[in-house]
Amino acid sequence: MDNRIAVIRKQKGMTQAKLANAAGISRPYLSTIESGQQQTISSTVMFKIARVLEKPIGEIFFDPSVVCAIQNDMKSS
């Protein structure tokens, strides 16, 4: 799963260890999520990471162009 965790984490000056600890997950698990090796991520883990990074889940885990297209489709329906 593509995500922007590493980019946002680095912008905030956080290490993987610090983010993982604050989100209540292991650093190796966070590493697999950041690298895209972990294909399924629970909504709970997404929420925890988003809370620590202080960003909406969609901004971290979903391509903004896809989110925008879905929102436009919903408006036109």
C-alpha positions as CSV (number, residue, x, y, z in Angstrom):
1,M,0.0,0.0,0.0
2,D,1.4,3.4,-1.0
3,N,1.6,6.0,1.7
4,R,3.3,9.2,2.7
5,I,4.3,8.2,6.3
6,A,8.1,8.5,5.8
7,V,7.8,11.9,4.1
8,I,5.5,13.3,6.8
9,R,7.5,11.7,9.6
10,K,10.8,13.2,8.3
11,Q,9.2,16.6,7.9
12,K,8.2,16.5,11.5
13,G,11.8,15.4,12.5
14,M,10.6,12.0,13.9
15,T,12.4,8.7,13.8
16,Q,10.7,5.5,13.0
17,A,11.2,4.4,16.6
18,K,9.6,7.6,18.0
19,L,6.5,7.4,15.7
20,A,6.1,3.6,16.3
21,N,6.3,4.1,20.1
22,A,3.8,7.0,20.0
23,A,1.4,5.0,17.8
24,G,1.7,1.9,19.9
25,I,3.2,-0.3,17.2
26,S,6.6,-1.9,16.7
27,R,9.3,-0.2,14.7
28,P,9.8,-3.2,12.4
29,Y,6.0,-3.2,11.7
30,L,6.1,0.6,10.9
31,S,9.0,-0.1,8.6
32,T,7.1,-2.6,6.6
33,I,4.1,-0.2,6.4
34,E,6.4,2.7,5.2
35,S,8.1,0.6,2.6
36,G,4.8,-0.7,1.2
37,Q,5.7,-4.3,2.1
38,Q,2.6,-4.5,4.4
39,Q,-0.3,-4.6,2.0
40,T,-3.1,-4.5,4.6
41,I,-3.2,-2.1,7.5
42,S,-6.1,-2.0,9.9
43,S,-8.1,1.2,10.2
44,T,-7.0,1.3,13.9
45,V,-3.3,1.4,13.0
46,M,-4.0,4.0,10.3
47,F,-5.8,6.2,12.8
48,K,-3.0,5.9,15.4
49,I,-0.4,6.9,12.9
50,A,-2.5,9.7,11.6
51,R,-3.1,11.0,15.1
52,V,0.6,11.0,15.9
53,L,1.5,12.7,12.6
54,E,-1.5,15.1,13.1
55,K,-2.7,14.6,9.5
56,P,-5.9,13.2,8.0
57,I,-5.8,9.5,7.2
58,G,-6.5,10.3,3.5
59,E,-3.5,12.6,3.3
60,I,-1.2,9.8,4.5
61,F,-2.6,6.6,3.0
62,F,-4.5,7.6,-0.1
63,D,-3.4,9.2,-3.4
64,P,-5.0,12.7,-3.3
65,S,-6.0,12.5,-7.0
66,V,-8.0,9.3,-6.3
67,V,-9.7,10.8,-3.3
68,C,-10.6,13.9,-5.3
69,A,-12.0,11.8,-8.2
70,I,-14.1,9.7,-5.8
71,Q,-15.4,12.9,-4.1
72,N,-16.3,14.4,-7.5
73,D,-18.1,11.1,-8.5
74,M,-20.1,11.2,-5.3
75,K,-21.1,14.8,-5.9
76,S,-22.3,14.1,-9.4
77,S,-24.4,11.0,-8.4
